[in-house]
Amino acid sequence: MKRLKYIVLLLLMLCPLVFYGQKYNTRAGVLKFEASVASFEEVAAENKSASAILDASNGEIAVLALMNGFRFKVALMEEHFNENYAETSKYPKATFKGKVEGLDVAKLTSEPQAFNITGDLTMHGKTKKITDTAKISKSGNNIIITGGFQVKPADFDIEVPKMVSKKVAEKVTITYNLSLTK
């Protein structure tokens, strides 16, 4: 009986290690968006502090970005983005919750492979279903996920004033580069 107690205790202690070993995460994911139109000033920004977590056992992925973490080349553009478009004081974050279809971490190599990712992007108080084909590879203990997709600001109730509408693309390209560690 005493031996059984020790075995059960040992199993209870090891369980969190088994489950924890299936999670990969980062707090330094890179998100970029590009909404430039030819012949006008570049409308682009980068956020180097997105958080992401991947459950390798089932392919579930979640990404969180603070909207005021996007940096522009022009400070005034960043200010307009935060105050007038993204309204970061009212909608401080964007999230994506989804699933990588058919992910098997044991089969990942340093050569990127294509995987479909489907989930919900929530931004500016609105949620939209997103499907993307991402490139996923493994380097040491890191899983690298890269890809990109397009969204329309109108789908998230982000209004572009008529005065600048010709300077901002109708579709915004969002790219991501996530290097997740166990």
Secondary structure, 3 states (H helix, E strand, C coil): CHHHHHHHHHHHHHHHHHHHCCEEEEEEEEEEEECCCCCCCCCEEEEEEEEEEEECCCCEEEEEEEHHHCECCCHHHHHHHHHHHCCCCCCCEEEEEEEECCCCHHHCCCCCEEEEEEEEEEECCEEEEEEEEEEEEEECCEEEEEEEEEECHHHHCCCCCCCCHHHCCCCEEEEEEEEEEC
